[in-house]
Every structure is written in structure tokens, then in C-alpha cells.
Amino acid sequence: MRFVDANVFIYLLVKSPTADYTISKNILKRIEDGEEAITNISVVQEVVDWLEYNNRRGEVKKFLMAVNSYLAMEKAGVSWREVVNALSDMEEYELDFVDALALQTMKGKSVKEIYTNDRDIERVSWVKRVWE
């Protein structure tokens, strides 16, 4: 199982750059075909915020329904304990808050791989970044 980061969804939404769009499309196709994956509510919120910020509010429902349709992708909640614990990961690995929350979900579910184009995650020795 791999964690799915926000940039997978955003590259698909913007259809650019071409290589990242293609990789994102392939990742989501594998999940659609049954590859087990996980994301969390903070990632979903990050994409919704991106849509709203970019005047694409009308696409929020479509995006949420698309995420909901990936039956092999678990959509994890985030507890207050994870929010607080993410602060340590932010500091230790020099990550932004949403990435630190992703780590909390990954730790809780024993997930060691993440679909992301974000190289910051490579500072976390126990996580393998997958971008293919």
C-alpha cells in the first residue's frame, strides 16, 4: 500500500507538466484497477483549497466524487493526537504541515511508500518516494 499525496491529484487537474500529468494519471489508473492505496483528509483539503484558490470552486464536487470512487484507496481521518504529533515531524524532517500529517497517517497504517513528486519527503529515511 502507498500513500497518495496532493500533487498526484493536482497534476491531473492541471494536466501539466506533461510527464507529471502522465505519471499521476497512471498512478490513479492503477488505484482504480484495484491497487491498494491510502490518502488522508488533510491531502483532500489541500486539493480543495488549491481548487478554490485557483477559482475552480465548481470542480470541488467533481474532485470529491472522483476521490470517493477509488474504492481501493482508503480515505483516512486525522486525529488531534496526529495533528500534535505532526509538529515533531515538521521540525525533525523540515516538512510542511500537510506532509507531516501524511507521515502520521503512514506511521499509523505502517505504510512506507508514498506517491509524490515532492522531494522533501526524501529527508525521511524510512519513507520511499515513488514517482512512476
Residue, then its C-alpha position, 0 to 999 in steps of 0.5 A: m500500500r502507498f500513500v497518495d499525496a496532493n500533487v498526484f491529484i493536482y497534476l491531473l487537474v492541471k494536466s501539466p507538466t506533461a510527464d507529471y500529468t502522465i505519471s499521476k494519471n497512471i498512478l490513479k489508473r492503477i488505484e482504480d484497477g484495484e491497487e491498494a492505496i491510502t490518502n488522508i483528509s488533510v491531502v483532500q483539503e489541500v486539493v480543495d483549497w488549491l481548487e478554490y484558490n485557483n477559482r475552480r470552486g465548481e470542480v470541488k464536487k467533481f474532485l470529491m466524487a472522483v476521490n470517493s470512487y477509488l474504492a481501493m484507496e482508503k480515505a483516512g481521518v486525522s486525529w488531534r493526537e496526529v495533528v500534535n504529533a505532526l509538529s515533531d515531524m515538521e521540525e525533525y524532517e523540515l516538512d510542511f504541515v500537510d506532509a507531516l500529517a501524511l507521515q502520521t497517517m503512514k506511521g499509523k497504517s505502517v505504510k512506507e511508500i508514498y506517491t509524490n513528486d515532492r522531494d522533501i519527503e526524501r529527508v525521511s529515511w524510512v519513507k520511499r518516494v515513488w514517482e512512476 
